[in-house]
Amino acid sequence: MSNNNAVPQAYVKQEEGYRIKALRLYPWVCGRCAREFEYSNLRELTVHHVDHNHSNNPEDGSNWELLCIYCHDNEHNKYHEHIMYGGSTTDRKVEVATHSPFADLKALLNKSK
């Protein structure tokens, strides 16, 4: 049986390192919704990498921001949608739909009579 825990453990160790540094640098407040945290719920405050590069961890914390788990998920969803669909909807030209799925429906329904 192979031990696949080496990669996750290395990531967890790296994350703990920059998380501790970020929690020391910044106030325990979500950078989006301004929710305040205390030690009892601190596990819900996460470190977000501004450039989405988890290997970019400067000592000054310039690539980090503290976000609650909800705002962090929202931030990543926005990023993935930007990657998948491009910029904002005003940047994209959406073509008009030409397919009409129910165009022949009446004829199909009358066919059985």
C-alpha positions in Angstrom: 0.0 0.0 0.0 1.4 3.3 -1.1 1.5 6.3 1.2 -0.2 9.2 -0.6 -0.1 11.5 2.4 3.2 13.1 1.6 1.8 15.7 -0.8 -1.1 16.7 1.3 1.0 16.9 4.5 3.5 19.2 2.7 0.7 21.4 1.6 -0.8 21.5 5.1 2.5 22.4 6.6 3.0 25.2 4.0 -0.5 26.5 4.7 0.0 26.5 8.4 3.1 28.5 8.0 1.6 31.4 6.0 -1.7 31.2 7.9 0.1 31.8 11.2 2.0 34.7 9.7 -1.1 36.2 8.1 -3.0 36.0 11.4 -0.2 37.8 13.1 0.0 40.5 10.4 -3.6 41.3 9.9 -6.6 42.0 12.2 -9.0 39.1 12.5 -11.6 40.6 10.2 -12.9 39.3 6.8 -11.6 41.6 4.0 -15.0 41.4 2.2 -17.9 41.3 4.6 -16.0 42.8 7.6 -17.1 40.0 9.9 -15.0 40.0 13.1 -13.5 36.9 14.5 -12.2 35.8 17.8 -10.2 32.8 18.9 -13.3 30.5 19.2 -14.3 30.9 15.6 -10.9 31.6 14.0 -11.0 28.4 12.0 -13.6 30.1 9.8 -11.2 32.8 8.8 -9.0 31.8 5.8 -6.0 33.2 4.0 -6.8 34.1 0.4 -3.9 34.5 -2.1 -4.7 37.7 -4.1 -3.0 36.4 -7.3 -4.4 32.9 -6.8 -0.8 31.5 -6.6 -0.5 29.4 -3.4 3.2 29.3 -3.8 3.6 33.0 -3.8 4.0 33.7 0.0 6.0 36.9 0.5 7.1 37.5 4.1 5.4 40.9 4.1 2.0 39.3 3.4 1.4 41.4 0.3 -0.3 38.5 -1.5 -2.6 37.5 1.3 -5.9 38.7 2.6 -8.0 37.2 5.4 -11.5 36.1 4.2 -14.2 34.2 6.0 -14.9 30.8 4.4 -18.0 32.1 2.6 -16.3 35.1 1.0 -13.3 33.0 0.2 -15.5 30.5 -1.7 -17.2 33.3 -3.5 -13.8 34.8 -4.5 -12.6 31.5 -6.0 -15.9 31.0 -7.8 -15.6 34.5 -9.4 -12.0 33.6 -10.4 -13.0 30.3 -12.0 -15.9 31.9 -13.8 -13.6 34.5 -15.1 -11.2 31.8 -16.4 -14.1 29.8 -18.0 -16.1 32.6 -19.5 -13.8 35.5 -19.8 -14.3 39.0 -18.4 -17.5 40.7 -17.4 -20.7 40.2 -19.4 -20.2 43.6 -21.1 -16.8 42.3 -22.5 -18.4 39.3 -24.1 -20.7 39.3 -27.1 -23.5 36.8 -26.7 -24.9 35.5 -29.9 -28.7 35.4 -30.3 -30.2 32.0 -30.0 -31.4 30.7 -33.4 -32.7 27.2 -32.3 -36.3 26.9 -31.5 -36.9 23.6 -29.7 -40.7 23.8 -29.8 -41.1 25.0 -33.4 -42.7 21.7 -34.6 -44.4 20.8 -31.3 -47.9 21.4 -32.6 -47.3 19.3 -35.7 -45.9 16.5 -33.6 -48.8 16.6 -31.2 -51.4 16.5 -34.0 -49.5 13.6 -35.7 -50.8 11.1 -33.2 -54.5 12.0 -33.8 
